[in-house]
């Protein structure tokens, strides 16, 4: 089965920093399958790496591309996409 990709709009008002980045990276790590995240045409980074995720400099309104490979990849992308589109800074 080839890797599955999905492009997602960032919902957190302060972008993918601190708390939203931690929640996202932890969920990617917990998925148990390889997941990458890339901003625009940039190089993908390991989505389970909080430092890699923060280093992308993703801001509110940016689009990122998630790619997952393995059993359950579609469900993992559903979960991660929901995390990214939610404004965790408003909670």
PyMOL commands that set and color helices and strands:
alter all, ss='L'
color gray80, all
select helices_A, chain A and resi 18-30+50-55+73-85+88-90
alter helices_A, ss='H'
color red, helices_A
select strands_A, chain A and resi 4-9+34-39+45-46+63-69
alter strands_A, ss='S'
color yellow, strands_A
deselect
rebuild
show_as cartoon
